[in-house]
Amino acid sequence: MKKTITTAILAMAGFSAFAQSTVPSSEVQVKSAVLAAPADKRAEATVYGYNTNGEFVLLRKGTNGMVCLADDPNQKGFSTSCYHQDLEPFMTRGRELRKAGKSAQEIFDSREQEVKSGKLVMPKQPSTLFVYGAPDENFNQTTGEVKEGYLRYVVYIPYATSESTGLPLKPDAPAMPWIMHPGTHGAHIMINPPKDKAAQ
């Protein structure tokens, strides 16, 4: 969802690139990560982020089934996401494959095969992902405040199709829900609200 870049490139950048990045405090990472979640889900959400060595770590254990990911300081632009805990196996597997250097298509194909084989389990009910982003200059790494952020929504419905949902394959109007990757494990409803002119 966030700026796609291959793990191979990340690996070449390696530690030296991370050393040049400023990692916000755990408190700031938590505060900014949960901005992607609905307001009533923020206080008790689980949050993952980064330590000073650039390692992906648990920052806060939550209790309400919402999982949030802090912004990656080595990626251009500010982006956080929150999703239902039932999507965690799917998300974790994606992180593992990216770390192994797989491309976006390879990750999709691997997860499709693993879901079909039963190795990877997708939620049986629709499950939501929220993604919140902004330009780098709009994120205050000291306070955790974000100006003119943009929030979009994804609802995963594995193997759903346009025919089974009545959703179009592309939006015909602003904020119209549409279905992406229909008929696959990664089938999901996309909802992209219009951006405020000031935030564009």
N, C-alpha and C positions, 0 to 999 in steps of 0.2 A: 504494500500500500504506500509505503514511504519510498521516496526516491530510489529507484532501483539501480543497484550497482553490484557487479559480480563480486563474490567473495575472493576471487583470484586477485582483483584489483585491491581489495581491502587487505589481503594478505601481503601484497607487495608493499603497501603503505606501512603495514605492520605497526610495531611498537613506536617507531619514530614519529609516525603521524599522530598517534594517540598522545604521545608525550607533548606534542605541540598544542593539544586541545586542552581547554579548561573544563574540568568536570565540576558541575555545580554540586553544592552540598546535598546530602541525602534529603534534607528537609525541602530544599528547593526542587529537587527532582520529584519528590512525592507530590508537592503542591502543584507543580505544573503538569505532571502526568495525569492526575485525576481530572483535569479540566476537560478531558475527552469524555468522561462519564456523565450520565445524568446527575443532576445536583443531589438527588436523594441517595445516590449510590457511592458518592465520593468518600465519605468519612470512614467507611468500613471496607474499602476496596483493598485487595492485595496489590502491591506495587513492586515491579522489578525495575532496576536501573543499573548504574555503573559505579564501581569503586574507583579509587585513585589510580589503580593499575589498569584500568580499562576493562575489567572483567564484568560480565553480566551477572548481577547478583540480586538476591531478594532484599529489598529495602524495608518492606513492611508486610507482615502477614495480616490478611483481612479475614472477614467473617461473612460477607454477604454474597459471595459467588461471582463478584466482579474482579477481573484481573486487568491491571493497567501497566503499560510499558512506558518508561520515561524516554525522553528524547536521546538519541544517540549523538553524542558530541562530535563524532567524526563524520557525520553526514551533513550535507549542506541543507540548510533550512531547519526550522523547528517542526517536529512531528511527534505526537504522542498518540497512543491508542488504548482503548479499553474494550474488553470482550467478556462474554459469559464464560464461566469456568469450564463448561462442557466442550469448548473449543480448544482448551489447553493442549490436548494431545496433538491436534492438527497444527497449532501454532508452534509448539515445541519441535515437532518434526521438521517444520519449515526452517526453523533456526539451525537445527542440526545439519540439514542439507546445505544451507547457505554457507555455514562454517566449513563444510567439506568442499566448497568450491563449485557447487552445482549452479547452473544457470536457472533462470526463472522457469523456462520450459522444462528443464530436467527435474526441477522440484515438483512442478505440477504433475508430470508424468509419473514420478516415483510415488507421490502420494495417491494418485489415482490407482495405481497398481496395488499399493499396500491396503487401501480401503477395500478394494474388490476382493483381496485375499483374506481380509479379516485381521491383518496385522495392525492396521491403524483404524481406530473407531471414531466415526463422526457422530455428532449429536443426532438423536432420533427426532428431535423437535427443532423448529426454527430457532437459531441462536444469533445474537446481534453483536456486531463489531462497530465501535465508534472511532473515528479518526479525526484528530484535531491538529491543524497545522498553521504555520505563519512563517514569514521571512525571518531569517536569523536576527535582523536588527529589531524585530518586534518582540523578541524574547529577552527579558532581563534576567541574566544568570545569577544575579545577587538576590533579587526579591522573588523570582519565580513568576512574575507577572507577564502576561502576554497581551499585546495590543492587536486588535483587528484579526483575531484568529478565525479560522474557517473550519466548521464541523460538518462532516458528512457521515452517512450511515450505510451499513451493510448488514443484510440479514441472510445468513447461510441457510439454505434449504437443499441439502444434498440430493442430487439426481432430479430435482424439479425441472420442468420445462416450461416453455411459453404456453404450450397447450394445457399443462396441468395447473397452471396458475392464472392464466389469462393476461400475463404481463408481456409487454412488448420486448423486442430484442434490442431496442435503443429508445432513448427518451424522445418524445415528440414535443415536449414543453418543459419549461423550467421546473425542476423538482419532481418530475414524473418518475415514479419507480419503474425500473426495467430489470430484466434478468440477464445475468452474465454467466458464461460457461454452463449453459443449460445442458441437462442430461449427464452431468459429471458429478464427481464427489464435491467439486468446488462451486457448484451452482449457488448463486446468491443474488439477492435483490439489491440493486444499487439505488441510493437516493442522494442526489447531489443538489442541495438547496442553491438558489441563485446567490452569487457573491455580491456583497455590498460594493458599490463602486469605490468607496474609500479603501476597501481592503484589497482591491485588485492591483 
